[in-house]
Amino acid sequence: PSRAVYLVQREGAERMAAPPGSKTYGALSVNLQALATARTVRRVPPGAFQPPPAVDSAVVVVEPRATPVIDAGQE
């Protein structure tokens, strides 16, 4: 796909889009960002759901990189 859109827990969205060196940058960030870019486009408050969860959510857009950081054989 040329784009995937996910609704995830806010902490997961932060990890997906975390820049290198940030507190939330880790294995998820590295693996995802090697092949794609991720950006949080909207926060979704608990009140948007019924019943409301105990966490905030976020919408994340993931798009493949034109040139991946790693080759297909290294996946």
PDB file of N, H, CA, C and O in Angstrom:
ATOM      1  N   PRO A   1       0.825  -1.211   0.000  1.00  0.00           N
ATOM      2  CA  PRO A   1       0.000   0.000   0.000  1.00  0.00           C
ATOM      3  C   PRO A   1       0.859   1.260   0.000  1.00  0.00           C
ATOM      4  O   PRO A   1       1.993   1.249   0.479  1.00  0.00           O
ATOM      5  N   SER A   2       0.325   2.312  -0.525  1.00  0.00           N
ATOM      6  H   SER A   2      -0.596   2.320  -0.914  1.00  0.00           H
ATOM      7  CA  SER A   2       1.070   3.573  -0.543  1.00  0.00           C
ATOM      8  C   SER A   2       0.885   4.349   0.750  1.00  0.00           C
ATOM      9  O   SER A   2       1.617   5.302   1.016  1.00  0.00           O
ATOM     10  N   ARG A   3      -0.099   3.941   1.560  1.00  0.00           N
ATOM     11  H   ARG A   3      -0.693   3.166   1.344  1.00  0.00           H
ATOM     12  CA  ARG A   3      -0.335   4.617   2.843  1.00  0.00           C
ATOM     13  C   ARG A   3      -1.192   3.698   3.716  1.00  0.00           C
ATOM     14  O   ARG A   3      -2.102   3.023   3.234  1.00  0.00           O
ATOM     15  N   ALA A   4      -0.876   3.691   5.004  1.00  0.00           N
ATOM     16  H   ALA A   4      -0.137   4.239   5.395  1.00  0.00           H
ATOM     17  CA  ALA A   4      -1.703   2.971   5.983  1.00  0.00           C
ATOM     18  C   ALA A   4      -2.021   3.948   7.106  1.00  0.00           C
ATOM     19  O   ALA A   4      -1.167   4.734   7.515  1.00  0.00           O
ATOM     20  N   VAL A   5      -3.237   3.894   7.594  1.00  0.00           N
ATOM     21  H   VAL A   5      -3.930   3.255   7.261  1.00  0.00           H
ATOM     22  CA  VAL A   5      -3.671   4.778   8.672  1.00  0.00           C
ATOM     23  C   VAL A   5      -4.144   3.906   9.822  1.00  0.00           C
ATOM     24  O   VAL A   5      -4.974   3.016   9.638  1.00  0.00           O
ATOM     25  N   TYR A   6      -3.610   4.169  11.015  1.00  0.00           N
ATOM     26  H   TYR A   6      -2.935   4.892  11.165  1.00  0.00           H
ATOM     27  CA  TYR A   6      -3.918   3.366  12.190  1.00  0.00           C
ATOM     28  C   TYR A   6      -4.451   4.241  13.315  1.00  0.00           C
ATOM     29  O   TYR A   6      -4.043   5.393  13.466  1.00  0.00           O
ATOM     30  N   LEU A   7      -5.353   3.691  14.091  1.00  0.00           N
ATOM     31  H   LEU A   7      -5.684   2.756  13.968  1.00  0.00           H
ATOM     32  CA  LEU A   7      -5.805   4.304  15.334  1.00  0.00           C
ATOM     33  C   LEU A   7      -5.236   3.432  16.442  1.00  0.00           C
ATOM     34  O   LEU A   7      -5.615   2.269  16.580  1.00  0.00           O
ATOM     35  N   VAL A   8      -4.328   3.991  17.228  1.00  0.00           N
ATOM     36  H   VAL A   8      -4.020   4.935  17.116  1.00  0.00           H
ATOM     37  CA  VAL A   8      -3.633   3.234  18.266  1.00  0.00           C
ATOM     38  C   VAL A   8      -3.602   4.024  19.571  1.00  0.00           C
ATOM     39  O   VAL A   8      -3.950   5.204  19.608  1.00  0.00           O
ATOM     40  N   GLN A   9      -3.185   3.359  20.625  1.00  0.00           N
ATOM     41  H   GLN A   9      -2.902   2.401  20.595  1.00  0.00           H
ATOM     42  CA  GLN A   9      -2.989   4.055  21.893  1.00  0.00           C
ATOM     43  C   GLN A   9      -1.925   5.136  21.695  1.00  0.00           C
ATOM     44  O   GLN A   9      -0.947   4.917  20.980  1.00  0.00           O
ATOM     45  N   ARG A  10      -2.110   6.296  22.321  1.00  0.00           N
ATOM     46  H   ARG A  10      -2.905   6.474  22.902  1.00  0.00           H
ATOM     47  CA  ARG A  10      -1.218   7.442  22.115  1.00  0.00           C
ATOM     48  C   ARG A  10       0.253   7.081  22.334  1.00  0.00           C
ATOM     49  O   ARG A  10       1.110   7.518  21.566  1.00  0.00           O
ATOM     50  N   GLU A  11       0.555   6.304  23.352  1.00  0.00           N
ATOM     51  H   GLU A  11      -0.141   5.949  23.976  1.00  0.00           H
ATOM     52  CA  GLU A  11       1.947   5.935  23.623  1.00  0.00           C
ATOM     53  C   GLU A  11       2.546   5.137  22.467  1.00  0.00           C
ATOM     54  O   GLU A  11       3.722   5.300  22.144  1.00  0.00           O
ATOM     55  N   GLY A  12       1.746   4.279  21.847  1.00  0.00           N
ATOM     56  H   GLY A  12       0.790   4.147  22.110  1.00  0.00           H
ATOM     57  CA  GLY A  12       2.226   3.532  20.683  1.00  0.00           C
ATOM     58  C   GLY A  12       2.503   4.446  19.508  1.00  0.00           C
ATOM     59  O   GLY A  12       3.494   4.272  18.798  1.00  0.00           O
ATOM     60  N   ALA A  13       1.623   5.428  19.298  1.00  0.00           N
ATOM     61  H   ALA A  13       0.818   5.569  19.874  1.00  0.00           H
ATOM     62  CA  ALA A  13       1.821   6.396  18.217  1.00  0.00           C
ATOM     63  C   ALA A  13       3.101   7.194  18.436  1.00  0.00           C
ATOM     64  O   ALA A  13       3.845   7.459  17.493  1.00  0.00           O
ATOM     65  N   GLU A  14       3.352   7.576  19.689  1.00  0.00           N
ATOM     66  H   GLU A  14       2.747   7.361  20.455  1.00  0.00           H
ATOM     67  CA  GLU A  14       4.572   8.332  19.993  1.00  0.00           C
ATOM     68  C   GLU A  14       5.810   7.496  19.698  1.00  0.00           C
ATOM     69  O   GLU A  14       6.809   8.019  19.204  1.00  0.00           O
ATOM     70  N   ARG A  15       5.753   6.214  19.995  1.00  0.00           N
ATOM     71  H   ARG A  15       4.942   5.789  20.397  1.00  0.00           H
ATOM     72  CA  ARG A  15       6.902   5.341  19.721  1.00  0.00           C
ATOM     73  C   ARG A  15       7.099   5.133  18.217  1.00  0.00           C
ATOM     74  O   ARG A  15       8.230   5.080  17.736  1.00  0.00           O
ATOM     75  N   MET A  16       5.999   5.018  17.484  1.00  0.00           N
ATOM     76  H   MET A  16       5.080   5.061  17.875  1.00  0.00           H
ATOM     77  CA  MET A  16       6.101   4.816  16.037  1.00  0.00           C
ATOM     78  C   MET A  16       6.785   6.001  15.357  1.00  0.00           C
ATOM     79  O   MET A  16       7.600   5.813  14.454  1.00  0.00           O
ATOM     80  N   ALA A  17       6.456   7.217  15.790  1.00  0.00           N
ATOM     81  H   ALA A  17       5.794   7.369  16.524  1.00  0.00           H
ATOM     82  CA  ALA A  17       6.947   8.425  15.124  1.00  0.00           C
ATOM     83  C   ALA A  17       8.110   9.083  15.848  1.00  0.00           C
ATOM     84  O   ALA A  17       8.519  10.179  15.465  1.00  0.00           O
ATOM     85  N   ALA A  18       8.659   8.451  16.885  1.00  0.00           N
ATOM     86  H   ALA A  18       8.327   7.561  17.196  1.00  0.00           H
ATOM     87  CA  ALA A  18       9.705   9.067  17.704  1.00  0.00           C
ATOM     88  C   ALA A  18      10.981   9.339  16.906  1.00  0.00           C
ATOM     89  O   ALA A  18      11.423   8.487  16.137  1.00  0.00           O
ATOM     90  N   PRO A  19      11.572  10.521  17.086  1.00  0.00           N
ATOM     91  CA  PRO A  19      12.846  10.812  16.423  1.00  0.00           C
ATOM     92  C   PRO A  19      14.002  10.155  17.182  1.00  0.00           C
ATOM     93  O   PRO A  19      13.900   9.930  18.388  1.00  0.00           O
ATOM     94  N   PRO A  20      15.097   9.848  16.486  1.00  0.00           N
ATOM     95  CA  PRO A  20      16.262   9.265  17.162  1.00  0.00           C
ATOM     96  C   PRO A  20      16.719  10.146  18.327  1.00  0.00           C
ATOM     97  O   PRO A  20      16.752  11.373  18.234  1.00  0.00           O
ATOM     98  N   GLY A  21      17.066   9.480  19.418  1.00  0.00           N
ATOM     99  H   GLY A  21      17.039   8.483  19.494  1.00  0.00           H
ATOM    100  CA  GLY A  21      17.564  10.199  20.583  1.00  0.00           C
ATOM    101  C   GLY A  21      16.486  10.601  21.576  1.00  0.00           C
ATOM    102  O   GLY A  21      16.804  11.022  22.688  1.00  0.00           O
ATOM    103  N   SER A  22      15.212  10.479  21.198  1.00  0.00           N
ATOM    104  H   SER A  22      14.954  10.136  20.295  1.00  0.00           H
ATOM    105  CA  SER A  22      14.138  10.858  22.120  1.00  0.00           C
ATOM    106  C   SER A  22      13.900   9.732  23.130  1.00  0.00           C
ATOM    107  O   SER A  22      14.350   8.604  22.929  1.00  0.00           O
ATOM    108  N   LYS A  23      13.199  10.045  24.200  1.00  0.00           N
ATOM    109  H   LYS A  23      12.833  10.962  24.363  1.00  0.00           H
ATOM    110  CA  LYS A  23      12.906   9.047  25.236  1.00  0.00           C
ATOM    111  C   LYS A  23      12.071   7.887  24.710  1.00  0.00           C
ATOM    112  O   LYS A  23      12.213   6.760  25.184  1.00  0.00           O
ATOM    113  N   THR A  24      11.215   8.146  23.751  1.00  0.00           N
ATOM    114  H   THR A  24      11.100   9.062  23.366  1.00  0.00           H
ATOM    115  CA  THR A  24      10.318   7.102  23.248  1.00  0.00           C
ATOM    116  C   THR A  24      10.885   6.348  22.043  1.00  0.00           C
ATOM    117  O   THR A  24      10.243   5.428  21.538  1.00  0.00           O
ATOM    118  N   TYR A  25      12.071   6.724  21.579  1.00  0.00           N
ATOM    119  H   TYR A  25      12.592   7.472  21.989  1.00  0.00           H
ATOM    120  CA  TYR A  25      12.705   6.048  20.438  1.00  0.00           C
ATOM    121  C   TYR A  25      13.196   4.682  20.887  1.00  0.00           C
ATOM    122  O   TYR A  25      13.923   4.578  21.875  1.00  0.00           O
ATOM    123  N   GLY A  26      12.804   3.636  20.173  1.00  0.00           N
ATOM    124  H   GLY A  26      12.213   3.720  19.371  1.00  0.00           H
ATOM    125  CA  GLY A  26      13.214   2.291  20.544  1.00  0.00           C
ATOM    126  C   GLY A  26      13.061   1.333  19.381  1.00  0.00           C
ATOM    127  O   GLY A  26      13.081   1.737  18.218  1.00  0.00           O
ATOM    128  N   ALA A  27      12.907   0.054  19.710  1.00  0.00           N
ATOM    129  H   ALA A  27      12.891  -0.274  20.654  1.00  0.00           H
ATOM    130  CA  ALA A  27      12.857  -0.991  18.684  1.00  0.00           C
ATOM    131  C   ALA A  27      11.724  -0.770  17.679  1.00  0.00           C
ATOM    132  O   ALA A  27      11.921  -0.942  16.476  1.00  0.00           O
ATOM    133  N   LEU A  28      10.542  -0.389  18.166  1.00  0.00           N
ATOM    134  H   LEU A  28      10.382  -0.249  19.143  1.00  0.00           H
ATOM    135  CA  LEU A  28       9.426  -0.137  17.246  1.00  0.00           C
ATOM    136  C   LEU A  28       9.769   1.000  16.294  1.00  0.00           C
ATOM    137  O   LEU A  28       9.531   0.895  15.091  1.00  0.00           O
ATOM    138  N   SER A  29      10.320   2.075  16.819  1.00  0.00           N
ATOM    139  H   SER A  29      10.513   2.161  17.796  1.00  0.00           H
ATOM    140  CA  SER A  29      10.690   3.233  15.994  1.00  0.00           C
ATOM    141  C   SER A  29      11.710   2.840  14.933  1.00  0.00           C
ATOM    142  O   SER A  29      11.553   3.173  13.758  1.00  0.00           O
ATOM    143  N   VAL A  30      12.750   2.133  15.350  1.00  0.00           N
ATOM    144  H   VAL A  30      12.877   1.863  16.304  1.00  0.00           H
ATOM    145  CA  VAL A  30      13.838   1.749  14.442  1.00  0.00           C
ATOM    146  C   VAL A  30      13.308   0.860  13.326  1.00  0.00           C
ATOM    147  O   VAL A  30      13.560   1.116  12.148  1.00  0.00           O
ATOM    148  N   ASN A  31      12.576  -0.180  13.692  1.00  0.00           N
ATOM    149  H   ASN A  31      12.371  -0.389  14.648  1.00  0.00           H
ATOM    150  CA  ASN A  31      12.093  -1.132  12.690  1.00  0.00           C
ATOM    151  C   ASN A  31      11.103  -0.503  11.719  1.00  0.00           C
ATOM    152  O   ASN A  31      11.185  -0.745  10.515  1.00  0.00           O
ATOM    153  N   LEU A  32      10.188   0.283  12.212  1.00  0.00           N
ATOM    154  H   LEU A  32      10.122   0.479  13.190  1.00  0.00           H
ATOM    155  CA  LEU A  32       9.208   0.934  11.352  1.00  0.00           C
ATOM    156  C   LEU A  32       9.870   1.968  10.450  1.00  0.00           C
ATOM    157  O   LEU A  32       9.633   1.991   9.242  1.00  0.00           O
ATOM    158  N   GLN A  33      10.695   2.817  11.037  1.00  0.00           N
ATOM    159  H   GLN A  33      10.888   2.799  12.018  1.00  0.00           H
ATOM    160  CA  GLN A  33      11.286   3.925  10.289  1.00  0.00           C
ATOM    161  C   GLN A  33      12.373   3.492   9.312  1.00  0.00           C
ATOM    162  O   GLN A  33      12.797   4.288   8.474  1.00  0.00           O
ATOM    163  N   ALA A  34      12.828   2.248   9.405  1.00  0.00           N
ATOM    164  H   ALA A  34      12.484   1.602  10.086  1.00  0.00           H
ATOM    165  CA  ALA A  34      13.782   1.737   8.418  1.00  0.00           C
ATOM    166  C   ALA A  34      13.111   1.559   7.062  1.00  0.00           C
ATOM    167  O   ALA A  34      13.767   1.644   6.024  1.00  0.00           O
ATOM    168  N   LEU A  35      11.807   1.311   7.071  1.00  0.00           N
ATOM    169  H   LEU A  35      11.274   1.241   7.914  1.00  0.00           H
ATOM    170  CA  LEU A  35      11.080   1.040   5.831  1.00  0.00           C
ATOM    171  C   LEU A  35      10.022   2.081   5.492  1.00  0.00           C
ATOM    172  O   LEU A  35       9.575   2.162   4.348  1.00  0.00           O
ATOM    173  N   ALA A  36       9.617   2.882   6.486  1.00  0.00           N
ATOM    174  H   ALA A  36       9.981   2.816   7.416  1.00  0.00           H
ATOM    175  CA  ALA A  36       8.502   3.812   6.273  1.00  0.00           C
ATOM    176  C   ALA A  36       8.676   5.062   7.137  1.00  0.00           C
ATOM    177  O   ALA A  36       9.534   5.120   8.018  1.00  0.00           O
ATOM    178  N   THR A  37       7.850   6.039   6.862  1.00  0.00           N
ATOM    179  H   THR A  37       7.153   5.991   6.147  1.00  0.00           H
ATOM    180  CA  THR A  37       7.773   7.214   7.728  1.00  0.00           C
ATOM    181  C   THR A  37       6.448   7.130   8.477  1.00  0.00           C
ATOM    182  O   THR A  37       5.454   6.627   7.954  1.00  0.00           O
ATOM    183  N   ALA A  38       6.453   7.623   9.691  1.00  0.00           N
ATOM    184  H   ALA A  38       7.261   8.031  10.116  1.00  0.00           H
ATOM    185  CA  ALA A  38       5.235   7.605  10.506  1.00  0.00           C
ATOM    186  C   ALA A  38       5.042   8.992  11.097  1.00  0.00           C
ATOM    187  O   ALA A  38       5.992   9.632  11.547  1.00  0.00           O
ATOM    188  N   ARG A  39       3.792   9.443  11.086  1.00  0.00           N
ATOM    189  H   ARG A  39       3.020   8.923  10.721  1.00  0.00           H
ATOM    190  CA  ARG A  39       3.499  10.742  11.698  1.00  0.00           C
ATOM    191  C   ARG A  39       2.129  10.690  12.344  1.00  0.00           C
ATOM    192  O   ARG A  39       1.174  10.133  11.802  1.00  0.00           O
ATOM    193  N   THR A  40       2.068  11.289  13.518  1.00  0.00           N
ATOM    194  H   THR A  40       2.843  11.742  13.959  1.00  0.00           H
ATOM    195  CA  THR A  40       0.802  11.390  14.231  1.00  0.00           C
ATOM    196  C   THR A  40       0.045  12.568  13.657  1.00  0.00           C
ATOM    197  O   THR A  40       0.574  13.678  13.599  1.00  0.00           O
ATOM    198  N   VAL A  41      -1.181  12.342  13.233  1.00  0.00           N
ATOM    199  H   VAL A  41      -1.611  11.440  13.279  1.00  0.00           H
ATOM    200  CA  VAL A  41      -1.956  13.412  12.606  1.00  0.00           C
ATOM    201  C   VAL A  41      -3.085  13.928  13.484  1.00  0.00           C
ATOM    202  O   VAL A  41      -3.608  15.017  13.250  1.00  0.00           O
ATOM    203  N   ARG A  42      -3.467  13.143  14.505  1.00  0.00           N
ATOM    204  H   ARG A  42      -3.043  12.258  14.695  1.00  0.00           H
ATOM    205  CA  ARG A  42      -4.574  13.592  15.355  1.00  0.00           C
ATOM    206  C   ARG A  42      -4.592  12.786  16.637  1.00  0.00           C
ATOM    207  O   ARG A  42      -4.409  11.568  16.631  1.00  0.00           O
ATOM    208  N   ARG A  43      -4.815  13.484  17.732  1.00  0.00           N
ATOM    209  H   ARG A  43      -4.964  14.473  17.737  1.00  0.00           H
ATOM    210  CA  ARG A  43      -5.069  12.810  19.002  1.00  0.00           C
ATOM    211  C   ARG A  43      -6.566  12.594  19.128  1.00  0.00           C
ATOM    212  O   ARG A  43      -7.366  13.412  18.673  1.00  0.00           O
ATOM    213  N   VAL A  44      -6.930  11.487  19.749  1.00  0.00           N
ATOM    214  H   VAL A  44      -6.280  10.823  20.118  1.00  0.00           H
ATOM    215  CA  VAL A  44      -8.341  11.161  19.933  1.00  0.00           C
ATOM    216  C   VAL A  44      -8.567  10.969  21.436  1.00  0.00           C
ATOM    217  O   VAL A  44      -7.989  10.061  22.032  1.00  0.00           O
ATOM    218  N   PRO A  45      -9.397  11.811  22.054  1.00  0.00           N
ATOM    219  CA  PRO A  45      -9.615  11.724  23.498  1.00  0.00           C
ATOM    220  C   PRO A  45     -10.485  10.518  23.860  1.00  0.00           C
ATOM    221  O   PRO A  45     -11.225  10.005  23.021  1.00  0.00           O
ATOM    222  N   PRO A  46     -10.391  10.075  25.101  1.00  0.00           N
ATOM    223  CA  PRO A  46     -11.212   8.943  25.538  1.00  0.00           C
ATOM    224  C   PRO A  46     -12.706   9.167  25.318  1.00  0.00           C
ATOM    225  O   PRO A  46     -13.439   8.211  25.063  1.00  0.00           O
ATOM    226  N   GLY A  47     -13.168  10.413  25.414  1.00  0.00           N
ATOM    227  H   GLY A  47     -12.573  11.190  25.621  1.00  0.00           H
ATOM    228  CA  GLY A  47     -14.578  10.709  25.247  1.00  0.00           C
ATOM    229  C   GLY A  47     -15.116  10.445  23.854  1.00  0.00           C
ATOM    230  O   GLY A  47     -16.328  10.487  23.647  1.00  0.00           O
ATOM    231  N   ALA A  48     -14.238  10.172  22.890  1.00  0.00           N
ATOM    232  H   ALA A  48     -13.253  10.138  23.059  1.00  0.00           H
ATOM    233  CA  ALA A  48     -14.676   9.866  21.524  1.00  0.00           C
ATOM    234  C   ALA A  48     -15.204   8.439  21.408  1.00  0.00           C
ATOM    235  O   ALA A  48     -15.767   8.070  20.377  1.00  0.00           O
ATOM    236  N   PHE A  49     -15.028   7.636  22.456  1.00  0.00           N
ATOM    237  H   PHE A  49     -14.572   7.936  23.293  1.00  0.00           H
ATOM    238  CA  PHE A  49     -15.445   6.238  22.446  1.00  0.00           C
ATOM    239  C   PHE A  49     -16.509   6.009  23.510  1.00  0.00           C
ATOM    240  O   PHE A  49     -16.607   6.762  24.478  1.00  0.00           O
ATOM    241  N   GLN A  50     -17.305   4.961  23.317  1.00  0.00           N
ATOM    242  H   GLN A  50     -17.225   4.349  22.530  1.00  0.00           H
ATOM    243  CA  GLN A  50     -18.319   4.607  24.294  1.00  0.00           C
ATOM    244  C   GLN A  50     -18.220   3.120  24.570  1.00  0.00           C
ATOM    245  O   GLN A  50     -18.465   2.339  23.651  1.00  0.00           O
ATOM    246  N   PRO A  51     -17.886   2.684  25.735  1.00  0.00           N
ATOM    247  CA  PRO A  51     -17.490   3.481  26.894  1.00  0.00           C
ATOM    248  C   PRO A  51     -16.088   4.040  26.695  1.00  0.00           C
ATOM    249  O   PRO A  51     -15.297   3.457  25.953  1.00  0.00           O
ATOM    250  N   PRO A  52     -15.762   5.154  27.339  1.00  0.00           N
ATOM    251  CA  PRO A  52     -14.440   5.751  27.169  1.00  0.00           C
ATOM    252  C   PRO A  52     -13.340   4.898  27.804  1.00  0.00           C
ATOM    253  O   PRO A  52     -13.486   4.446  28.940  1.00  0.00           O
ATOM    254  N   PRO A  53     -12.251   4.679  27.083  1.00  0.00           N
ATOM    255  CA  PRO A  53     -11.129   3.932  27.650  1.00  0.00           C
ATOM    256  C   PRO A  53     -10.369   4.791  28.659  1.00  0.00           C
ATOM    257  O   PRO A  53     -10.630   5.987  28.794  1.00  0.00           O
ATOM    258  N   ALA A  54      -9.442   4.176  29.351  1.00  0.00           N
ATOM    259  H   ALA A  54      -9.230   3.204  29.241  1.00  0.00           H
ATOM    260  CA  ALA A  54      -8.630   4.893  30.340  1.00  0.00           C
ATOM    261  C   ALA A  54      -7.389   5.515  29.712  1.00  0.00           C
ATOM    262  O   ALA A  54      -6.536   6.035  30.431  1.00  0.00           O
ATOM    263  N   VAL A  55      -7.269   5.472  28.383  1.00  0.00           N
ATOM    264  H   VAL A  55      -7.962   5.049  27.799  1.00  0.00           H
ATOM    265  CA  VAL A  55      -6.080   5.991  27.695  1.00  0.00           C
ATOM    266  C   VAL A  55      -6.490   6.912  26.554  1.00  0.00           C
ATOM    267  O   VAL A  55      -7.620   6.853  26.068  1.00  0.00           O
ATOM    268  N   ASP A  56      -5.560   7.760  26.132  1.00  0.00           N
ATOM    269  H   ASP A  56      -4.643   7.808  26.526  1.00  0.00           H
ATOM    270  CA  ASP A  56      -5.751   8.571  24.938  1.00  0.00           C
ATOM    271  C   ASP A  56      -5.352   7.736  23.724  1.00  0.00           C
ATOM    272  O   ASP A  56      -4.555   6.806  23.839  1.00  0.00           O
ATOM    273  N   SER A  57      -5.900   8.065  22.583  1.00  0.00           N
ATOM    274  H   SER A  57      -6.548   8.821  22.490  1.00  0.00           H
ATOM    275  CA  SER A  57      -5.572   7.390  21.332  1.00  0.00           C
ATOM    276  C   SER A  57      -5.005   8.414  20.358  1.00  0.00           C
ATOM    277  O   SER A  57      -5.042   9.617  20.617  1.00  0.00           O
ATOM    278  N   ALA A  58      -4.481   7.929  19.237  1.00  0.00           N
ATOM    279  H   ALA A  58      -4.451   6.952  19.027  1.00  0.00           H
ATOM    280  CA  ALA A  58      -3.957   8.816  18.202  1.00  0.00           C
ATOM    281  C   ALA A  58      -4.065   8.134  16.846  1.00  0.00           C
ATOM    282  O   ALA A  58      -4.022   6.908  16.743  1.00  0.00           O
ATOM    283  N   VAL A  59      -4.204   8.943  15.819  1.00  0.00           N
ATOM    284  H   VAL A  59      -4.239   9.939  15.902  1.00  0.00           H
ATOM    285  CA  VAL A  59      -4.219   8.460  14.442  1.00  0.00           C
ATOM    286  C   VAL A  59      -2.816   8.651  13.882  1.00  0.00           C
ATOM    287  O   VAL A  59      -2.251   9.743  13.942  1.00  0.00           O
ATOM    288  N   VAL A  60      -2.265   7.572  13.336  1.00  0.00           N
ATOM    289  H   VAL A  60      -2.724   6.685  13.287  1.00  0.00           H
ATOM    290  CA  VAL A  60      -0.907   7.590  12.781  1.00  0.00           C
ATOM    291  C   VAL A  60      -0.978   7.243  11.301  1.00  0.00           C
ATOM    292  O   VAL A  60      -1.650   6.287  10.914  1.00  0.00           O
ATOM    293  N   VAL A  61      -0.283   8.020  10.475  1.00  0.00           N
ATOM    294  H   VAL A  61       0.263   8.796  10.790  1.00  0.00           H
ATOM    295  CA  VAL A  61      -0.173   7.732   9.049  1.00  0.00           C
ATOM    296  C   VAL A  61       1.212   7.147   8.796  1.00  0.00           C
ATOM    297  O   VAL A  61       2.223   7.730   9.189  1.00  0.00           O
ATOM    298  N   VAL A  62       1.249   5.994   8.139  1.00  0.00           N
ATOM    299  H   VAL A  62       0.428   5.521   7.820  1.00  0.00           H
ATOM    300  CA  VAL A  62       2.503   5.317   7.815  1.00  0.00           C
ATOM    301  C   VAL A  62       2.597   5.216   6.294  1.00  0.00           C
ATOM    302  O   VAL A  62       1.701   4.693   5.631  1.00  0.00           O
ATOM    303  N   GLU A  63       3.716   5.737   5.753  1.00  0.00           N
ATOM    304  H   GLU A  63       4.443   6.162   6.291  1.00  0.00           H
ATOM    305  CA  GLU A  63       3.929   5.698   4.299  1.00  0.00           C
ATOM    306  C   GLU A  63       5.296   5.101   4.018  1.00  0.00           C
ATOM    307  O   GLU A  63       6.271   5.468   4.674  1.00  0.00           O
ATOM    308  N   PRO A  64       5.392   4.184   3.052  1.00  0.00           N
ATOM    309  CA  PRO A  64       6.677   3.575   2.736  1.00  0.00           C
ATOM    310  C   PRO A  64       7.683   4.613   2.253  1.00  0.00           C
ATOM    311  O   PRO A  64       7.329   5.569   1.563  1.00  0.00           O
ATOM    312  N   ARG A  65       8.924   4.409   2.621  1.00  0.00           N
ATOM    313  H   ARG A  65       9.212   3.632   3.181  1.00  0.00           H
ATOM    314  CA  ARG A  65      10.002   5.276   2.122  1.00  0.00           C
ATOM    315  C   ARG A  65      10.254   4.973   0.646  1.00  0.00           C
ATOM    316  O   ARG A  65      10.168   3.820   0.225  1.00  0.00           O
ATOM    317  N   ALA A  66      10.558   5.986  -0.125  1.00  0.00           N
ATOM    318  H   ALA A  66      10.628   6.923   0.217  1.00  0.00           H
ATOM    319  CA  ALA A  66      10.914   5.776  -1.530  1.00  0.00           C
ATOM    320  C   ALA A  66      12.182   4.936  -1.607  1.00  0.00           C
ATOM    321  O   ALA A  66      12.313   4.071  -2.473  1.00  0.00           O
ATOM    322  N   THR A  67      13.106   5.194  -0.700  1.00  0.00           N
ATOM    323  H   THR A  67      13.000   5.897   0.004  1.00  0.00           H
ATOM    324  CA  THR A  67      14.346   4.435  -0.592  1.00  0.00           C
ATOM    325  C   THR A  67      14.481   3.963   0.842  1.00  0.00           C
ATOM    326  O   THR A  67      14.849   4.753   1.711  1.00  0.00           O
ATOM    327  N   PRO A  68      14.191   2.680   1.120  1.00  0.00           N
ATOM    328  CA  PRO A  68      14.306   2.178   2.486  1.00  0.00           C
ATOM    329  C   PRO A  68      15.733   2.298   3.006  1.00  0.00           C
ATOM    330  O   PRO A  68      16.688   2.300   2.229  1.00  0.00           O
ATOM    331  N   VAL A  69      15.870   2.398   4.310  1.00  0.00           N
ATOM    332  H   VAL A  69      15.095   2.397   4.941  1.00  0.00           H
ATOM    333  CA  VAL A  69      17.176   2.505   4.948  1.00  0.00           C
ATOM    334  C   VAL A  69      17.927   1.189   4.852  1.00  0.00           C
ATOM    335  O   VAL A  69      19.158   1.172   4.844  1.00  0.00           O
ATOM    336  N   ILE A  70      17.182   0.072   4.777  1.00  0.00           N
ATOM    337  H   ILE A  70      16.182   0.086   4.783  1.00  0.00           H
ATOM    338  CA  ILE A  70      17.804  -1.245   4.659  1.00  0.00           C
ATOM    339  C   ILE A  70      17.332  -1.906   3.372  1.00  0.00           C
ATOM    340  O   ILE A  70      16.274  -1.569   2.841  1.00  0.00           O
ATOM    341  N   ASP A  71      18.126  -2.850   2.874  1.00  0.00           N
ATOM    342  H   ASP A  71      18.986  -3.124   3.306  1.00  0.00           H
ATOM    343  CA  ASP A  71      17.746  -3.594   1.681  1.00  0.00           C
ATOM    344  C   ASP A  71      16.760  -4.694   2.030  1.00  0.00           C
ATOM    345  O   ASP A  71      16.681  -5.116   3.184  1.00  0.00           O
ATOM    346  N   ALA A  72      16.003  -5.165   1.035  1.00  0.00           N
ATOM    347  H   ALA A  72      16.067  -4.822   0.098  1.00  0.00           H
ATOM    348  CA  ALA A  72      14.996  -6.193   1.255  1.00  0.00           C
ATOM    349  C   ALA A  72      15.605  -7.454   1.883  1.00  0.00           C
ATOM    350  O   ALA A  72      14.942  -8.102   2.693  1.00  0.00           O
ATOM    351  N   GLY A  73      16.809  -7.808   1.547  1.00  0.00           N
ATOM    352  H   GLY A  73      17.347  -7.281   0.889  1.00  0.00           H
ATOM    353  CA  GLY A  73      17.463  -8.984   2.104  1.00  0.00           C
ATOM    354  C   GLY A  73      17.856  -8.855   3.557  1.00  0.00           C
ATOM    355  O   GLY A  73      18.170  -9.856   4.200  1.00  0.00           O
ATOM    356  N   GLN A  74      17.846  -7.647   4.089  1.00  0.00           N
ATOM    357  H   GLN A  74      17.591  -6.833   3.567  1.00  0.00           H
ATOM    358  CA  GLN A  74      18.237  -7.409   5.465  1.00  0.00           C
ATOM    359  C   GLN A  74      17.048  -7.397   6.420  1.00  0.00           C
ATOM    360  O   GLN A  74      17.237  -7.272   7.630  1.00  0.00           O
ATOM    361  N   GLU A  75      15.848  -7.523   5.910  1.00  0.00           N
ATOM    362  H   GLU A  75      15.694  -7.625   4.928  1.00  0.00           H
ATOM    363  CA  GLU A  75      14.643  -7.455   6.755  1.00  0.00           C
ATOM    364  C   GLU A  75      14.588  -8.542   7.777  1.00  0.00           C
ATOM    365  O   GLU A  75      13.637  -8.610   8.555  1.00  0.00           O
TER     366      GLU A  75
END
